[in-house]
Amino acid sequence: MAKIDDLKKSVSDMTDEELMEALKTIRSNRRIPAKKASGKRKTTKKSKSKTINVEGLASGLSPEVAAALLKELEGGNDES
């Protein structure tokens, strides 16, 4: 079984060339951002406020339905 001591060489045991190479590697890793997994990202849906075009909605109504709607909006619906 591998031990932690076996994974990396100790800094005190490294030569000057190995230390410089390790330092360059560490510095270059800090400059380059790590790539994130693009497929596992959660996206939240943001609700967008929509502007309703009343004229566009009313233009598709038949004259009978438009008259009934107008009557209801004016408060003329006394069927209760």
mmCIF file of the N, C-alpha and C atoms, coordinates in Angstrom:
data_MODEL
# 
_entry.id   MODEL 
# 
loop_
_atom_site.group_PDB 
_atom_site.id 
_atom_site.type_symbol 
_atom_site.label_atom_id 
_atom_site.label_alt_id 
_atom_site.label_comp_id 
_atom_site.label_asym_id 
_atom_site.label_entity_id 
_atom_site.label_seq_id 
_atom_site.pdbx_PDB_ins_code 
_atom_site.Cartn_x 
_atom_site.Cartn_y 
_atom_site.Cartn_z 
_atom_site.occupancy 
_atom_site.B_iso_or_equiv 
_atom_site.pdbx_formal_charge 
_atom_site.auth_seq_id 
_atom_site.auth_comp_id 
_atom_site.auth_asym_id 
_atom_site.auth_atom_id 
_atom_site.pdbx_PDB_model_num 
ATOM 1   N N  . MET A 1 1  ? 0.843   -1.170 0.000   1.00 0.00 ? 1  MET A N  1 
ATOM 2   C CA . MET A 1 1  ? 0.000   0.000  0.000   1.00 0.00 ? 1  MET A CA 1 
ATOM 3   C C  . MET A 1 1  ? 0.894   1.241  0.000   1.00 0.00 ? 1  MET A C  1 
ATOM 4   N N  . ALA A 1 2  ? 0.512   2.256  -0.796  1.00 0.00 ? 2  ALA A N  1 
ATOM 5   C CA . ALA A 1 2  ? 1.308   3.469  -0.906  1.00 0.00 ? 2  ALA A CA 1 
ATOM 6   C C  . ALA A 1 2  ? 1.129   4.335  0.327   1.00 0.00 ? 2  ALA A C  1 
ATOM 7   N N  . LYS A 1 3  ? 2.198   4.984  0.699   1.00 0.00 ? 3  LYS A N  1 
ATOM 8   C CA . LYS A 1 3  ? 2.169   5.894  1.836   1.00 0.00 ? 3  LYS A CA 1 
ATOM 9   C C  . LYS A 1 3  ? 2.301   7.316  1.324   1.00 0.00 ? 3  LYS A C  1 
ATOM 10  N N  . ILE A 1 4  ? 1.945   8.266  2.164   1.00 0.00 ? 4  ILE A N  1 
ATOM 11  C CA . ILE A 1 4  ? 2.050   9.678  1.786   1.00 0.00 ? 4  ILE A CA 1 
ATOM 12  C C  . ILE A 1 4  ? 3.496   10.030 1.481   1.00 0.00 ? 4  ILE A C  1 
ATOM 13  N N  . ASP A 1 5  ? 4.429   9.448  2.218   1.00 0.00 ? 5  ASP A N  1 
ATOM 14  C CA . ASP A 1 5  ? 5.845   9.740  1.994   1.00 0.00 ? 5  ASP A CA 1 
ATOM 15  C C  . ASP A 1 5  ? 6.297   9.290  0.611   1.00 0.00 ? 5  ASP A C  1 
ATOM 16  N N  . ASP A 1 6  ? 5.638   8.301  0.030   1.00 0.00 ? 6  ASP A N  1 
ATOM 17  C CA . ASP A 1 6  ? 6.032   7.782  -1.274  1.00 0.00 ? 6  ASP A CA 1 
ATOM 18  C C  . ASP A 1 6  ? 5.490   8.620  -2.428  1.00 0.00 ? 6  ASP A C  1 
ATOM 19  N N  . LEU A 1 7  ? 4.509   9.441  -2.184  1.00 0.00 ? 7  LEU A N  1 
ATOM 20  C CA . LEU A 1 7  ? 3.851   10.166 -3.265  1.00 0.00 ? 7  LEU A CA 1 
ATOM 21  C C  . LEU A 1 7  ? 4.723   11.285 -3.840  1.00 0.00 ? 7  LEU A C  1 
ATOM 22  N N  . LYS A 1 8  ? 5.297   12.098 -3.019  1.00 0.00 ? 8  LYS A N  1 
ATOM 23  C CA . LYS A 1 8  ? 6.119   13.216 -3.496  1.00 0.00 ? 8  LYS A CA 1 
ATOM 24  C C  . LYS A 1 8  ? 7.446   13.216 -2.782  1.00 0.00 ? 8  LYS A C  1 
ATOM 25  N N  . LYS A 1 9  ? 8.422   13.707 -3.492  1.00 0.00 ? 9  LYS A N  1 
ATOM 26  C CA . LYS A 1 9  ? 9.760   13.815 -2.920  1.00 0.00 ? 9  LYS A CA 1 
ATOM 27  C C  . LYS A 1 9  ? 9.810   15.020 -1.984  1.00 0.00 ? 9  LYS A C  1 
ATOM 28  N N  . SER A 1 10 ? 10.464  14.890 -0.890  1.00 0.00 ? 10 SER A N  1 
ATOM 29  C CA . SER A 1 10 ? 10.570  15.968 0.082   1.00 0.00 ? 10 SER A CA 1 
ATOM 30  C C  . SER A 1 10 ? 11.374  17.128 -0.501  1.00 0.00 ? 10 SER A C  1 
ATOM 31  N N  . VAL A 1 11 ? 11.011  18.334 -0.128  1.00 0.00 ? 11 VAL A N  1 
ATOM 32  C CA . VAL A 1 11 ? 11.698  19.522 -0.621  1.00 0.00 ? 11 VAL A CA 1 
ATOM 33  C C  . VAL A 1 11 ? 13.154  19.520 -0.160  1.00 0.00 ? 11 VAL A C  1 
ATOM 34  N N  . SER A 1 12 ? 13.386  19.044 1.018   1.00 0.00 ? 12 SER A N  1 
ATOM 35  C CA . SER A 1 12 ? 14.758  19.024 1.532   1.00 0.00 ? 12 SER A CA 1 
ATOM 36  C C  . SER A 1 12 ? 15.631  18.007 0.802   1.00 0.00 ? 12 SER A C  1 
ATOM 37  N N  . ASP A 1 13 ? 15.009  17.015 0.131   1.00 0.00 ? 13 ASP A N  1 
ATOM 38  C CA . ASP A 1 13 ? 15.773  16.012 -0.616  1.00 0.00 ? 13 ASP A CA 1 
ATOM 39  C C  . ASP A 1 13 ? 15.977  16.378 -2.076  1.00 0.00 ? 13 ASP A C  1 
ATOM 40  N N  . MET A 1 14 ? 15.366  17.465 -2.544  1.00 0.00 ? 14 MET A N  1 
ATOM 41  C CA . MET A 1 14 ? 15.459  17.861 -3.954  1.00 0.00 ? 14 MET A CA 1 
ATOM 42  C C  . MET A 1 14 ? 16.754  18.615 -4.233  1.00 0.00 ? 14 MET A C  1 
ATOM 43  N N  . THR A 1 15 ? 17.196  18.481 -5.479  1.00 0.00 ? 15 THR A N  1 
ATOM 44  C CA . THR A 1 15 ? 18.363  19.243 -5.912  1.00 0.00 ? 15 THR A CA 1 
ATOM 45  C C  . THR A 1 15 ? 17.888  20.650 -6.296  1.00 0.00 ? 15 THR A C  1 
ATOM 46  N N  . ASP A 1 16 ? 18.828  21.525 -6.557  1.00 0.00 ? 16 ASP A N  1 
ATOM 47  C CA . ASP A 1 16 ? 18.487  22.896 -6.933  1.00 0.00 ? 16 ASP A CA 1 
ATOM 48  C C  . ASP A 1 16 ? 17.694  22.927 -8.239  1.00 0.00 ? 16 ASP A C  1 
ATOM 49  N N  . GLU A 1 17 ? 18.059  22.083 -9.188  1.00 0.00 ? 17 GLU A N  1 
ATOM 50  C CA . GLU A 1 17 ? 17.354  22.046 -10.466 1.00 0.00 ? 17 GLU A CA 1 
ATOM 51  C C  . GLU A 1 17 ? 15.910  21.561 -10.268 1.00 0.00 ? 17 GLU A C  1 
ATOM 52  N N  . GLU A 1 18 ? 15.740  20.549 -9.426  1.00 0.00 ? 18 GLU A N  1 
ATOM 53  C CA . GLU A 1 18 ? 14.401  20.044 -9.160  1.00 0.00 ? 18 GLU A CA 1 
ATOM 54  C C  . GLU A 1 18 ? 13.550  21.085 -8.424  1.00 0.00 ? 18 GLU A C  1 
ATOM 55  N N  . LEU A 1 19 ? 14.171  21.830 -7.514  1.00 0.00 ? 19 LEU A N  1 
ATOM 56  C CA . LEU A 1 19 ? 13.454  22.884 -6.802  1.00 0.00 ? 19 LEU A CA 1 
ATOM 57  C C  . LEU A 1 19 ? 13.006  23.986 -7.750  1.00 0.00 ? 19 LEU A C  1 
ATOM 58  N N  . MET A 1 20 ? 13.892  24.389 -8.668  1.00 0.00 ? 20 MET A N  1 
ATOM 59  C CA . MET A 1 20 ? 13.537  25.428 -9.639  1.00 0.00 ? 20 MET A CA 1 
ATOM 60  C C  . MET A 1 20 ? 12.412  24.947 -10.565 1.00 0.00 ? 20 MET A C  1 
ATOM 61  N N  . GLU A 1 21 ? 12.478  23.683 -10.980 1.00 0.00 ? 21 GLU A N  1 
ATOM 62  C CA . GLU A 1 21 ? 11.432  23.131 -11.845 1.00 0.00 ? 21 GLU A CA 1 
ATOM 63  C C  . GLU A 1 21 ? 10.093  23.057 -11.099 1.00 0.00 ? 21 GLU A C  1 
ATOM 64  N N  . ALA A 1 22 ? 10.125  22.665 -9.849  1.00 0.00 ? 22 ALA A N  1 
ATOM 65  C CA . ALA A 1 22 ? 8.898   22.607 -9.052  1.00 0.00 ? 22 ALA A CA 1 
ATOM 66  C C  . ALA A 1 22 ? 8.323   24.010 -8.863  1.00 0.00 ? 22 ALA A C  1 
ATOM 67  N N  . LEU A 1 23 ? 9.178   24.991 -8.639  1.00 0.00 ? 23 LEU A N  1 
ATOM 68  C CA . LEU A 1 23 ? 8.728   26.366 -8.478  1.00 0.00 ? 23 LEU A CA 1 
ATOM 69  C C  . LEU A 1 23 ? 8.109   26.906 -9.761  1.00 0.00 ? 23 LEU A C  1 
ATOM 70  N N  . LYS A 1 24 ? 8.717   26.601 -10.923 1.00 0.00 ? 24 LYS A N  1 
ATOM 71  C CA . LYS A 1 24 ? 8.156   27.022 -12.209 1.00 0.00 ? 24 LYS A CA 1 
ATOM 72  C C  . LYS A 1 24 ? 6.793   26.370 -12.449 1.00 0.00 ? 24 LYS A C  1 
ATOM 73  N N  . THR A 1 25 ? 6.667   25.105 -12.084 1.00 0.00 ? 25 THR A N  1 
ATOM 74  C CA . THR A 1 25 ? 5.404   24.398 -12.270 1.00 0.00 ? 25 THR A CA 1 
ATOM 75  C C  . THR A 1 25 ? 4.303   25.014 -11.409 1.00 0.00 ? 25 THR A C  1 
ATOM 76  N N  . ILE A 1 26 ? 4.626   25.300 -10.166 1.00 0.00 ? 26 ILE A N  1 
ATOM 77  C CA . ILE A 1 26 ? 3.648   25.901 -9.261  1.00 0.00 ? 26 ILE A CA 1 
ATOM 78  C C  . ILE A 1 26 ? 3.216   27.269 -9.771  1.00 0.00 ? 26 ILE A C  1 
ATOM 79  N N  . ARG A 1 27 ? 4.176   28.072 -10.219 1.00 0.00 ? 27 ARG A N  1 
ATOM 80  C CA . ARG A 1 27 ? 3.849   29.410 -10.715 1.00 0.00 ? 27 ARG A CA 1 
ATOM 81  C C  . ARG A 1 27 ? 3.014   29.350 -11.993 1.00 0.00 ? 27 ARG A C  1 
ATOM 82  N N  . SER A 1 28 ? 3.315   28.426 -12.878 1.00 0.00 ? 28 SER A N  1 
ATOM 83  C CA . SER A 1 28 ? 2.539   28.334 -14.119 1.00 0.00 ? 28 SER A CA 1 
ATOM 84  C C  . SER A 1 28 ? 1.124   27.835 -13.846 1.00 0.00 ? 28 SER A C  1 
ATOM 85  N N  . ASN A 1 29 ? 0.960   26.970 -12.855 1.00 0.00 ? 29 ASN A N  1 
ATOM 86  C CA . ASN A 1 29 ? -0.378  26.498 -12.512 1.00 0.00 ? 29 ASN A CA 1 
ATOM 87  C C  . ASN A 1 29 ? -1.235  27.615 -11.924 1.00 0.00 ? 29 ASN A C  1 
ATOM 88  N N  . ARG A 1 30 ? -0.621  28.558 -11.268 1.00 0.00 ? 30 ARG A N  1 
ATOM 89  C CA . ARG A 1 30 ? -1.370  29.682 -10.719 1.00 0.00 ? 30 ARG A CA 1 
ATOM 90  C C  . ARG A 1 30 ? -1.817  30.645 -11.809 1.00 0.00 ? 30 ARG A C  1 
ATOM 91  N N  . ARG A 1 31 ? -1.065  30.723 -12.884 1.00 0.00 ? 31 ARG A N  1 
ATOM 92  C CA . ARG A 1 31 ? -1.411  31.647 -13.969 1.00 0.00 ? 31 ARG A CA 1 
ATOM 93  C C  . ARG A 1 31 ? -2.522  31.101 -14.848 1.00 0.00 ? 31 ARG A C  1 
ATOM 94  N N  . ILE A 1 32 ? -2.566  29.786 -15.015 1.00 0.00 ? 32 ILE A N  1 
ATOM 95  C CA . ILE A 1 32 ? -3.550  29.160 -15.891 1.00 0.00 ? 32 ILE A CA 1 
ATOM 96  C C  . ILE A 1 32 ? -4.713  28.675 -15.026 1.00 0.00 ? 32 ILE A C  1 
ATOM 97  N N  . PRO A 1 33 ? -5.910  29.219 -15.225 1.00 0.00 ? 33 PRO A N  1 
ATOM 98  C CA . PRO A 1 33 ? -7.047  28.777 -14.409 1.00 0.00 ? 33 PRO A CA 1 
ATOM 99  C C  . PRO A 1 33 ? -7.418  27.337 -14.742 1.00 0.00 ? 33 PRO A C  1 
ATOM 100 N N  . ALA A 1 34 ? -7.826  26.614 -13.741 1.00 0.00 ? 34 ALA A N  1 
ATOM 101 C CA . ALA A 1 34 ? -8.239  25.230 -13.934 1.00 0.00 ? 34 ALA A CA 1 
ATOM 102 C C  . ALA A 1 34 ? -9.549  25.204 -14.706 1.00 0.00 ? 34 ALA A C  1 
ATOM 103 N N  . LYS A 1 35 ? -9.654  24.274 -15.651 1.00 0.00 ? 35 LYS A N  1 
ATOM 104 C CA . LYS A 1 35 ? -10.871 24.161 -16.440 1.00 0.00 ? 35 LYS A CA 1 
ATOM 105 C C  . LYS A 1 35 ? -11.936 23.480 -15.605 1.00 0.00 ? 35 LYS A C  1 
ATOM 106 N N  . LYS A 1 36 ? -13.131 24.022 -15.670 1.00 0.00 ? 36 LYS A N  1 
ATOM 107 C CA . LYS A 1 36 ? -14.251 23.466 -14.940 1.00 0.00 ? 36 LYS A CA 1 
ATOM 108 C C  . LYS A 1 36 ? -15.019 22.511 -15.846 1.00 0.00 ? 36 LYS A C  1 
ATOM 109 N N  . ALA A 1 37 ? -15.640 21.537 -15.244 1.00 0.00 ? 37 ALA A N  1 
ATOM 110 C CA . ALA A 1 37 ? -16.459 20.604 -15.999 1.00 0.00 ? 37 ALA A CA 1 
ATOM 111 C C  . ALA A 1 37 ? -17.687 21.338 -16.516 1.00 0.00 ? 37 ALA A C  1 
ATOM 112 N N  . SER A 1 38 ? -17.827 21.404 -17.822 1.00 0.00 ? 38 SER A N  1 
ATOM 113 C CA . SER A 1 38 ? -18.913 22.186 -18.407 1.00 0.00 ? 38 SER A CA 1 
ATOM 114 C C  . SER A 1 38 ? -20.239 21.442 -18.393 1.00 0.00 ? 38 SER A C  1 
ATOM 115 N N  . GLY A 1 39 ? -20.221 20.139 -18.362 1.00 0.00 ? 39 GLY A N  1 
ATOM 116 C CA . GLY A 1 39 ? -21.454 19.380 -18.434 1.00 0.00 ? 39 GLY A CA 1 
ATOM 117 C C  . GLY A 1 39 ? -22.164 19.232 -17.107 1.00 0.00 ? 39 GLY A C  1 
ATOM 118 N N  . LYS A 1 40 ? -21.502 19.462 -16.013 1.00 0.00 ? 40 LYS A N  1 
ATOM 119 C CA . LYS A 1 40 ? -22.101 19.233 -14.717 1.00 0.00 ? 40 LYS A CA 1 
ATOM 120 C C  . LYS A 1 40 ? -22.542 20.522 -14.040 1.00 0.00 ? 40 LYS A C  1 
ATOM 121 N N  . ARG A 1 41 ? -22.677 21.547 -14.775 1.00 0.00 ? 41 ARG A N  1 
ATOM 122 C CA . ARG A 1 41 ? -23.053 22.849 -14.245 1.00 0.00 ? 41 ARG A CA 1 
ATOM 123 C C  . ARG A 1 41 ? -24.567 22.922 -14.099 1.00 0.00 ? 41 ARG A C  1 
ATOM 124 N N  . LYS A 1 42 ? -25.019 23.387 -12.960 1.00 0.00 ? 42 LYS A N  1 
ATOM 125 C CA . LYS A 1 42 ? -26.450 23.575 -12.756 1.00 0.00 ? 42 LYS A CA 1 
ATOM 126 C C  . LYS A 1 42 ? -26.820 24.969 -13.236 1.00 0.00 ? 42 LYS A C  1 
ATOM 127 N N  . THR A 1 43 ? -27.852 25.012 -14.013 1.00 0.00 ? 43 THR A N  1 
ATOM 128 C CA . THR A 1 43 ? -28.324 26.313 -14.476 1.00 0.00 ? 43 THR A CA 1 
ATOM 129 C C  . THR A 1 43 ? -29.659 26.597 -13.818 1.00 0.00 ? 43 THR A C  1 
ATOM 130 N N  . THR A 1 44 ? -29.789 27.777 -13.354 1.00 0.00 ? 44 THR A N  1 
ATOM 131 C CA . THR A 1 44 ? -31.050 28.189 -12.750 1.00 0.00 ? 44 THR A CA 1 
ATOM 132 C C  . THR A 1 44 ? -31.780 29.061 -13.745 1.00 0.00 ? 44 THR A C  1 
ATOM 133 N N  . LYS A 1 45 ? -33.058 28.825 -13.841 1.00 0.00 ? 45 LYS A N  1 
ATOM 134 C CA . LYS A 1 45 ? -33.858 29.626 -14.756 1.00 0.00 ? 45 LYS A CA 1 
ATOM 135 C C  . LYS A 1 45 ? -34.249 30.911 -14.053 1.00 0.00 ? 45 LYS A C  1 
ATOM 136 N N  . LYS A 1 46 ? -33.964 31.981 -14.696 1.00 0.00 ? 46 LYS A N  1 
ATOM 137 C CA . LYS A 1 46 ? -34.338 33.286 -14.155 1.00 0.00 ? 46 LYS A CA 1 
ATOM 138 C C  . LYS A 1 46 ? -35.643 33.709 -14.807 1.00 0.00 ? 46 LYS A C  1 
ATOM 139 N N  . SER A 1 47 ? -36.530 34.188 -14.005 1.00 0.00 ? 47 SER A N  1 
ATOM 140 C CA . SER A 1 47 ? -37.809 34.625 -14.547 1.00 0.00 ? 47 SER A CA 1 
ATOM 141 C C  . SER A 1 47 ? -37.618 35.994 -15.197 1.00 0.00 ? 47 SER A C  1 
ATOM 142 N N  . LYS A 1 48 ? -38.072 36.078 -16.388 1.00 0.00 ? 48 LYS A N  1 
ATOM 143 C CA . LYS A 1 48 ? -37.972 37.340 -17.118 1.00 0.00 ? 48 LYS A CA 1 
ATOM 144 C C  . LYS A 1 48 ? -39.333 38.010 -17.100 1.00 0.00 ? 48 LYS A C  1 
ATOM 145 N N  . SER A 1 49 ? -39.314 39.277 -16.875 1.00 0.00 ? 49 SER A N  1 
ATOM 146 C CA . SER A 1 49 ? -40.584 39.999 -16.914 1.00 0.00 ? 49 SER A CA 1 
ATOM 147 C C  . SER A 1 49 ? -40.902 40.283 -18.379 1.00 0.00 ? 49 SER A C  1 
ATOM 148 N N  . LYS A 1 50 ? -42.095 39.892 -18.756 1.00 0.00 ? 50 LYS A N  1 
ATOM 149 C CA . LYS A 1 50 ? -42.503 40.076 -20.142 1.00 0.00 ? 50 LYS A CA 1 
ATOM 150 C C  . LYS A 1 50 ? -43.487 41.231 -20.223 1.00 0.00 ? 50 LYS A C  1 
ATOM 151 N N  . THR A 1 51 ? -43.383 41.971 -21.272 1.00 0.00 ? 51 THR A N  1 
ATOM 152 C CA . THR A 1 51 ? -44.327 43.039 -21.533 1.00 0.00 ? 51 THR A CA 1 
ATOM 153 C C  . THR A 1 51 ? -45.444 42.449 -22.388 1.00 0.00 ? 51 THR A C  1 
ATOM 154 N N  . ILE A 1 52 ? -46.658 42.602 -21.923 1.00 0.00 ? 52 ILE A N  1 
ATOM 155 C CA . ILE A 1 52 ? -47.796 42.050 -22.648 1.00 0.00 ? 52 ILE A CA 1 
ATOM 156 C C  . ILE A 1 52 ? -48.362 43.127 -23.560 1.00 0.00 ? 52 ILE A C  1 
ATOM 157 N N  . ASN A 1 53 ? -48.487 42.775 -24.802 1.00 0.00 ? 53 ASN A N  1 
ATOM 158 C CA . ASN A 1 53 ? -49.056 43.674 -25.790 1.00 0.00 ? 53 ASN A CA 1 
ATOM 159 C C  . ASN A 1 53 ? -50.560 43.412 -25.849 1.00 0.00 ? 53 ASN A C  1 
ATOM 160 N N  . VAL A 1 54 ? -51.349 44.274 -25.235 1.00 0.00 ? 54 VAL A N  1 
ATOM 161 C CA . VAL A 1 54 ? -52.799 44.092 -25.163 1.00 0.00 ? 54 VAL A CA 1 
ATOM 162 C C  . VAL A 1 54 ? -53.425 44.207 -26.543 1.00 0.00 ? 54 VAL A C  1 
ATOM 163 N N  . GLU A 1 55 ? -52.933 45.106 -27.342 1.00 0.00 ? 55 GLU A N  1 
ATOM 164 C CA . GLU A 1 55 ? -53.495 45.270 -28.686 1.00 0.00 ? 55 GLU A CA 1 
ATOM 165 C C  . GLU A 1 55 ? -53.294 44.010 -29.508 1.00 0.00 ? 55 GLU A C  1 
ATOM 166 N N  . GLY A 1 56 ? -52.128 43.366 -29.339 1.00 0.00 ? 56 GLY A N  1 
ATOM 167 C CA . GLY A 1 56 ? -51.868 42.132 -30.065 1.00 0.00 ? 56 GLY A CA 1 
ATOM 168 C C  . GLY A 1 56 ? -52.784 41.009 -29.618 1.00 0.00 ? 56 GLY A C  1 
ATOM 169 N N  . LEU A 1 57 ? -53.070 40.961 -28.333 1.00 0.00 ? 57 LEU A N  1 
ATOM 170 C CA . LEU A 1 57 ? -53.976 39.935 -27.827 1.00 0.00 ? 57 LEU A CA 1 
ATOM 171 C C  . LEU A 1 57 ? -55.414 40.197 -28.269 1.00 0.00 ? 57 LEU A C  1 
ATOM 172 N N  . ALA A 1 58 ? -55.815 41.458 -28.221 1.00 0.00 ? 58 ALA A N  1 
ATOM 173 C CA . ALA A 1 58 ? -57.197 41.808 -28.557 1.00 0.00 ? 58 ALA A CA 1 
ATOM 174 C C  . ALA A 1 58 ? -57.469 41.671 -30.055 1.00 0.00 ? 58 ALA A C  1 
ATOM 175 N N  . SER A 1 59 ? -56.463 41.804 -30.883 1.00 0.00 ? 59 SER A N  1 
ATOM 176 C CA . SER A 1 59 ? -56.699 41.733 -32.322 1.00 0.00 ? 59 SER A CA 1 
ATOM 177 C C  . SER A 1 59 ? -57.057 40.320 -32.776 1.00 0.00 ? 59 SER A C  1 
ATOM 178 N N  . GLY A 1 60 ? -56.699 39.304 -31.984 1.00 0.00 ? 60 GLY A N  1 
ATOM 179 C CA . GLY A 1 60 ? -57.015 37.928 -32.354 1.00 0.00 ? 60 GLY A CA 1 
ATOM 180 C C  . GLY A 1 60 ? -58.367 37.466 -31.864 1.00 0.00 ? 60 GLY A C  1 
ATOM 181 N N  . LEU A 1 61 ? -59.107 38.299 -31.146 1.00 0.00 ? 61 LEU A N  1 
ATOM 182 C CA . LEU A 1 61 ? -60.407 37.913 -30.615 1.00 0.00 ? 61 LEU A CA 1 
ATOM 183 C C  . LEU A 1 61 ? -61.507 38.150 -31.633 1.00 0.00 ? 61 LEU A C  1 
ATOM 184 N N  . SER A 1 62 ? -62.506 37.284 -31.560 1.00 0.00 ? 62 SER A N  1 
ATOM 185 C CA . SER A 1 62 ? -63.669 37.491 -32.421 1.00 0.00 ? 62 SER A CA 1 
ATOM 186 C C  . SER A 1 62 ? -64.483 38.656 -31.839 1.00 0.00 ? 62 SER A C  1 
ATOM 187 N N  . PRO A 1 63 ? -65.313 39.287 -32.645 1.00 0.00 ? 63 PRO A N  1 
ATOM 188 C CA . PRO A 1 63 ? -66.107 40.427 -32.137 1.00 0.00 ? 63 PRO A CA 1 
ATOM 189 C C  . PRO A 1 63 ? -67.015 40.048 -30.972 1.00 0.00 ? 63 PRO A C  1 
ATOM 190 N N  . GLU A 1 64 ? -67.552 38.822 -30.967 1.00 0.00 ? 64 GLU A N  1 
ATOM 191 C CA . GLU A 1 64 ? -68.433 38.399 -29.876 1.00 0.00 ? 64 GLU A CA 1 
ATOM 192 C C  . GLU A 1 64 ? -67.647 38.269 -28.573 1.00 0.00 ? 64 GLU A C  1 
ATOM 193 N N  . VAL A 1 65 ? -66.492 37.657 -28.651 1.00 0.00 ? 65 VAL A N  1 
ATOM 194 C CA . VAL A 1 65 ? -65.655 37.461 -27.466 1.00 0.00 ? 65 VAL A CA 1 
ATOM 195 C C  . VAL A 1 65 ? -65.137 38.807 -26.972 1.00 0.00 ? 65 VAL A C  1 
ATOM 196 N N  . ALA A 1 66 ? -64.783 39.697 -27.896 1.00 0.00 ? 66 ALA A N  1 
ATOM 197 C CA . ALA A 1 66 ? -64.305 41.021 -27.515 1.00 0.00 ? 66 ALA A CA 1 
ATOM 198 C C  . ALA A 1 66 ? -65.393 41.809 -26.800 1.00 0.00 ? 66 ALA A C  1 
ATOM 199 N N  . ALA A 1 67 ? -66.629 41.689 -27.276 1.00 0.00 ? 67 ALA A N  1 
ATOM 200 C CA . ALA A 1 67 ? -67.743 42.399 -26.640 1.00 0.00 ? 67 ALA A CA 1 
ATOM 201 C C  . ALA A 1 67 ? -68.003 41.847 -25.247 1.00 0.00 ? 67 ALA A C  1 
ATOM 202 N N  . ALA A 1 68 ? -67.932 40.522 -25.085 1.00 0.00 ? 68 ALA A N  1 
ATOM 203 C CA . ALA A 1 68 ? -68.140 39.908 -23.772 1.00 0.00 ? 68 ALA A CA 1 
ATOM 204 C C  . ALA A 1 68 ? -67.041 40.308 -22.808 1.00 0.00 ? 68 ALA A C  1 
ATOM 205 N N  . LEU A 1 69 ? -65.823 40.351 -23.285 1.00 0.00 ? 69 LEU A N  1 
ATOM 206 C CA . LEU A 1 69 ? -64.702 40.764 -22.454 1.00 0.00 ? 69 LEU A CA 1 
ATOM 207 C C  . LEU A 1 69 ? -64.840 42.221 -22.026 1.00 0.00 ? 69 LEU A C  1 
ATOM 208 N N  . LEU A 1 70 ? -65.214 43.058 -22.940 1.00 0.00 ? 70 LEU A N  1 
ATOM 209 C CA . LEU A 1 70 ? -65.409 44.471 -22.630 1.00 0.00 ? 70 LEU A CA 1 
ATOM 210 C C  . LEU A 1 70 ? -66.515 44.653 -21.596 1.00 0.00 ? 70 LEU A C  1 
ATOM 211 N N  . LYS A 1 71 ? -67.566 43.872 -21.733 1.00 0.00 ? 71 LYS A N  1 
ATOM 212 C CA . LYS A 1 71 ? -68.678 43.955 -20.790 1.00 0.00 ? 71 LYS A CA 1 
ATOM 213 C C  . LYS A 1 71 ? -68.218 43.534 -19.386 1.00 0.00 ? 71 LYS A C  1 
ATOM 214 N N  . GLU A 1 72 ? -67.402 42.472 -19.299 1.00 0.00 ? 72 GLU A N  1 
ATOM 215 C CA . GLU A 1 72 ? -66.890 42.006 -18.007 1.00 0.00 ? 72 GLU A CA 1 
ATOM 216 C C  . GLU A 1 72 ? -65.930 43.020 -17.387 1.00 0.00 ? 72 GLU A C  1 
ATOM 217 N N  . LEU A 1 73 ? -65.104 43.637 -18.214 1.00 0.00 ? 73 LEU A N  1 
ATOM 218 C CA . LEU A 1 73 ? -64.144 44.602 -17.692 1.00 0.00 ? 73 LEU A CA 1 
ATOM 219 C C  . LEU A 1 73 ? -64.827 45.871 -17.194 1.00 0.00 ? 73 LEU A C  1 
ATOM 220 N N  . GLU A 1 74 ? -65.925 46.220 -17.808 1.00 0.00 ? 74 GLU A N  1 
ATOM 221 C CA . GLU A 1 74 ? -66.661 47.416 -17.382 1.00 0.00 ? 74 GLU A CA 1 
ATOM 222 C C  . GLU A 1 74 ? -67.512 47.150 -16.147 1.00 0.00 ? 74 GLU A C  1 
ATOM 223 N N  . GLY A 1 75 ? -67.610 45.903 -15.750 1.00 0.00 ? 75 GLY A N  1 
ATOM 224 C CA . GLY A 1 75 ? -68.396 45.573 -14.563 1.00 0.00 ? 75 GLY A CA 1 
ATOM 225 C C  . GLY A 1 75 ? -69.844 45.328 -14.882 1.00 0.00 ? 75 GLY A C  1 
ATOM 226 N N  . GLY A 1 76 ? -70.164 45.045 -16.087 1.00 0.00 ? 76 GLY A N  1 
ATOM 227 C CA . GLY A 1 76 ? -71.539 44.829 -16.486 1.00 0.00 ? 76 GLY A CA 1 
ATOM 228 C C  . GLY A 1 76 ? -71.976 43.392 -16.314 1.00 0.00 ? 76 GLY A C  1 
ATOM 229 N N  . ASN A 1 77 ? -71.189 42.558 -15.667 1.00 0.00 ? 77 ASN A N  1 
ATOM 230 C CA . ASN A 1 77 ? -71.537 41.153 -15.494 1.00 0.00 ? 77 ASN A CA 1 
ATOM 231 C C  . ASN A 1 77 ? -72.281 40.990 -14.173 1.00 0.00 ? 77 ASN A C  1 
ATOM 232 N N  . ASP A 1 78 ? -73.614 41.151 -14.193 1.00 0.00 ? 78 ASP A N  1 
ATOM 233 C CA . ASP A 1 78 ? -74.449 41.078 -12.990 1.00 0.00 ? 78 ASP A CA 1 
ATOM 234 C C  . ASP A 1 78 ? -75.237 39.786 -12.966 1.00 0.00 ? 78 ASP A C  1 
ATOM 235 N N  . GLU A 1 79 ? -74.630 38.655 -13.334 1.00 0.00 ? 79 GLU A N  1 
ATOM 236 C CA . GLU A 1 79 ? -75.336 37.396 -13.398 1.00 0.00 ? 79 GLU A CA 1 
ATOM 237 C C  . GLU A 1 79 ? -75.333 36.661 -12.078 1.00 0.00 ? 79 GLU A C  1 
ATOM 238 N N  . SER A 1 80 ? -74.782 37.178 -10.994 1.00 0.00 ? 80 SER A N  1 
ATOM 239 C CA . SER A 1 80 ? -74.697 36.445 -9.733  1.00 0.00 ? 80 SER A CA 1 
ATOM 240 C C  . SER A 1 80 ? -75.901 36.568 -8.868  1.00 0.00 ? 80 SER A C  1 
# 
